[in-house]
Amino acid sequence: MRRAFLVLVAFVSLCAISTASAAGLRLTIWPTPPVFSGTAYSFGVYIEKEDRNDGIVHTAPFTFRTTLPAGVAYTGWNGNWTCSTPPNDLRDVTCVYNTSLDFWNPGSGSLQINATVSPTVTPGPVAIVGTLQNAQVPLPPNPACAASPSTTGCASSATNYVASQVRINDWGYTNGTVTNGPVAVWTGAPFEAGTQNLIVIGTTNTGYGQTNTPVTLDVTLPDGLSYAGIVAANPGFTCAPLSPPTRVRCTTPYFYDTLYAFLSMRVDVATNVAVPGPLFVHAAIGNDVQAAPADCVATPLQTGCGRLQISTRTPRVATIVGDSITHTPATFVLGQEPGPIVVSYRNVGEATSGQMTFWTQLPPYFEFIGTFASNPAATCAAQGTIAAGHVVRCTVAAVGAAPFGDGYVSLRVFAHRQAASPGPLPVVAAFDLANPSSAAMLASCVANPAQAFCAHDAIPTLFRCAMQFEDGVFCDGFQPFVRPPAARADESPR
């Protein structure tokens, strides 16, 4: 009876010592991020004394074992441990730590276990489970696993299988907001024929790591649009046209998890692009695991595809119209230089003009002698003869688009005494955007000055009686009125 009692006491004491020893170690599995499909995966392991002041030296080696979840395959480790797997088995991992734990060294170095995840894992909950033991703390046959960190010798850390994906996220900014979604309608200004425009493609990566490269972005442009280069990209993309040239392939070697990447692409819009559209830009993205879909045109809503609908318009053009021709004073006195003839015009078109030319036909015996002012700057010169009336040709480098595209030129003239009096004498101007310009526009305006690209004025004139005498200073009403003889074409009579 006494012997049985001693055996019972010894058994209870052994259990108490074993329980105290097991409780003396803490196992932590951390961090345990989501297990993303088709990419690299890793988690950390750390062991430590539960109480560094317990006076116990926990003697190495320490053995950590884990069976990786289905679809997760061991690739290696980092840290002051040694890890291995059985032949042809990449799930059962055993790692050993060979440094004892005591008051001065209460915890192990961190262990990182590295793995890869199959692309075909099914999204849903999963746990990373591991056990810890050494000679002083043997593992029970059926250890009770507790949430990490655990002091039972078995720790479990809950996480999830998650499907990785690269996808088209948006099509850049229009009207101050992001054109959201892989399939979108461009709400900015229509793409204008004969110009260059930008297409911005925003992409996202969920789960895939830096090893899942290169990332490939294929862009298919509609007829009438052609690739013209990259403006900006983050991360850096390298792009090149394919065959046919409406297809462009862009690649990047750097696209990590959670990264938002964008690509800003220049496109030339042909002068004969279909107007008003709609036209469609298609994009497909993929990497070394997720192939870029080949049927995005037919199925643009599938993962990895995107489509942008754009509208088009005819080219913006400048349209110069005659605003007015004014003169000062109201009546020109012949034989002297009156005030200016001011020719004004406006651009009522949507585009800034290139070089603009206007022609002004002065009345017979009106001589152009220069300009007072012009805005925008104009260069003017006379053509023809004084007897026929100078034709003044002025050129302007550019005229801004509406609503601020207007201008004027203030012409200095000399009204010779041979001009008709009392008038009114016509002044006609024609405005031409052709380069080179032709005086034929002026002939059209002389024939019909009411046309929009014309302007006209009528100037009354006054011939003073004394002007018939070279040295006359007065007329008393009895002298006969004699008009001076007509000047020859090569004369400049005053």
Buried (B, 14 or more C-beta within 10 A) or exposed (E): EEEEEEEEEEEEEEEEEBEEBBBBBBBBBBEBBBBBBBBBBBBBBBBBBBEBEBEBEBBBBBBBBBBBBEBBBBBEBBBEBEBEBEEEEBBEBEBBBEBEBBEEBBBBEBBBBBBBBBEEBEEEEBBBBBBBBBEBBEBEEEBEBBEBBBBBBBBBBEBBBBBBBBBBBBBBEBEEEBBEBBBBBBEBEBBBBBBEBBBBBBBBBBBBBBEBBBBBBBBBBBEBBBBBEBEEBEBEBEBEBEEEEBBBBBBBEBBBBEBEBBBBBBBBBEEEBEBEBBBBBBBBBBBBBBEBBEEBEEEBEBBBBBBBBBBBBBBBEBBBBBBBBBBEEEBBBBBEBBBBBBBBBBBBBBBBBEBBBBBBBBBBBBBBEEBEEBEBEBEBEBEBBBBBBBBBBBBBEBBBBBEEBBBBBBBBBBBBBBBBBEBBBBBBBBBBBEEEBEBEBBEBBBEEBEBEBBBBBEBBBBBBEBBBEEEEEEBEEEEEEEEBEEBEEEEBBE
